């Protein structure tokens, strides 16, 4: 089968457009290779007669995603330009299935740009989540106190950075710059691995700041691969995976039992309730 060059009009319209995230960040689609059409072309080359019953692209893409046939999705590639705080970047690079090139503080003087959260995003540590914030907001007075500390520390750090630039190399002067400093990179990733990134970072348990970036990435992906995005929402974001114990509990409930008598307790029951209520894999 001949594979034609894929041009997606909706993607062409947003190329090089900056989509703002947080107070100073953005995501920009620099380039893309392929779209839904490329996934279908690749799958039909690979599976031949086995896909002839899937005449509609939507049906084929849904089948591939639902049954985890991942290689056709690897045929689609995105290149993003992202501006983000360093603490978000350090979470982001845990996904080691992409290629990136980041601005270097050894070659460049870093800009006086720091992330400052809004007052509504300030909260104490969660009592039952060791890695997250609680849903309880700070008082207006306490929130302002925290914001003032952020501003003072960031201003002092950058002032000292600029002073150090007069005496030492850039690679040394940057050492004390905080995690709230903005950085930039080009991030290239295939669609299969982008979906894995989104599966984790769109989850409610992800830190809000990186979740906001994931939402923008997903909006951009929808322009390039709308049928894949539709299937992803149906089978991944709107679905849930059950363990063997949870599946047994679900069968008991379908037979007329209550969730309290389904055989789960403690954290297992809590996770099961969450899956039933949210429809999300956790």
Secondary structure, 3 states (H helix, E strand, C coil): CCCCCCCCHHHHHHCCCEEEECCCEEEEEEEEECCHHHHHHHHHHHHHHHHCCCCCHHHHHHHHHHCCCCHHHHHCEEEEEEEEEHHHHHHHCCCCCCEEEECCCCCCCCCCCECCCCHHHCEEECCCCCCCEEEEECCHHHHHHHHHHHHHHHHHHHHHHHHHHCCCCHHHHHHHCCCCEEEEEEEEEEHHHHHHHHHHHCCCCCCHHHHHHHHHHHHHHHHHCHHHHHHHHHHHHCCCCCCHHHHHHHHHHHCCCCHHHCCCCHHHHHHHHHHHHHCCCC
